[in-house]
Amino acid sequence: MARIKMAYLGGGSTRAVGTMASFIHQGADFNGSEIVLIDLPGSRLDLVKTLADKMIAARGLDMTVTTTTDRRAGLTDVDAVLSSFRPGGFQARVLDEKIPLKHGVIGQETQGPGGFFMCLRAVNVMMGVADDLAAVAPKAKVFNYTNPVNLVAQAWTTHCDIPLVALCEGPIVYPRELMRDLGYVYDDVDAKMVGLNHASWAFEQTYQGKDAMPILREEWERRKDDPSQEPDLLRRLRIATTFNAIPSHYFQYYYCEDEVVAELKAKPTSRAEDILSWAPGYWEHYEEQAQTDDPQLDPARSRGGIHELELAIDVMDAVFNDKDEIHPVNVPNVGGVLPGFSEDLVVEIYGRCNANWIEPLPAPPLARDVRGLVLALGEYQASAGQVAWEGDWKAGIRTLASNPLVRTIDQAEIIYTELAAAHREHLPERLIPPSVR
């Protein structure tokens, strides 16, 4: 049982309540630990602490929860940092989604121009976190959920020696969600996926112990001409059967781009606007539960219930309690364990997690017919990490032009300039074109 001091960056957010519930759910592995909730002034730190304290007491655990808006003070002497924050909030994500779409380019939190600017804002904060940790907790380990996790991890691992692993449940849930949406049993699906975060492919996929691909091909033939089918499901199914492997959900933005652009343009609200409309309901639920002695989170009324950021807690448990477990992780491709990709590129792969940190495990190479796009996204990722940490606005435009969702230099210049102007308060001056400073 590890007694650790953990700082949670983003500890006053809608996601924080479910994350604390997840941590407390595994509390027996962390009894005696201290959790420092860190967020900006005006966040709901006190409410998150109240809920966490009550969940801890109801389970008879020995944990201490504190709050602060002073980041360096909160990071002092920590063993672990859990990073899950959103610079500019969901209002910034609305801009990430809507400005590119205005120019015919997919607007999304982790992909294309929206993902690039989320990266620029997030890394701008993470650079300060790196400085803080070097000063007050140089032996800390960072468990990153701040999106886009691969770009943030790329920037950090290239420029900072403090250990960081980025995490995402995608490799666990994408195959299961596809089969579940087709009417099969979620827990009877077993798969392994590798590549880049939000750009990974299954190299094994079974259902009840048998190859799942014949099932998927049969489902595609049965559903492909049925207008009542959900377009999102058909896109995922078509990609899987075309390339003979279950894909990351996000590949539809590339292989079905025109259809997705049309769908997004036809939708009256963006994804971020939808989440903003749900947020008051989350807080209302949390306020209600804070009045009880044993808060119970309803997944339908909260972000994630007791399963939010669960993979981060699992990996943290494996590292600090030396459990020697294997989990999907995003770490540098040391030793070329994912063939065909640079050793300094952060890849999504399986890692052995224990007290020695994380050992990436060898994986089979991606098939050539899918590797090309992933390689292109990898080169963009490497460039984005470099620009976010030390580049300027000219390099930013070049990097955006290299993204597979951006077609022309004109598009890159226009979208970059508009997003830089919209997000100028969250960016260093070097990344803002003079025309919009």
Beta strands, then each sheet from edge to edge (+ up, - down):
strand 1: 5-9
strand 2: 34-38
strand 3: 64-68
strand 4: 80-83
strand 5: 141-144
strand 6: 164-166
strand 7: 189-196
strand 8: 199-207
strand 9: 210-211
strand 10: 325-332
strand 11: 346-354
strand 12: 357-360
sheet 1: 3+ 2+ 1+ 4+ 5+ 6+
sheet 2: 7+ 8- 9+
sheet 3: 10+ 11- 12+
end
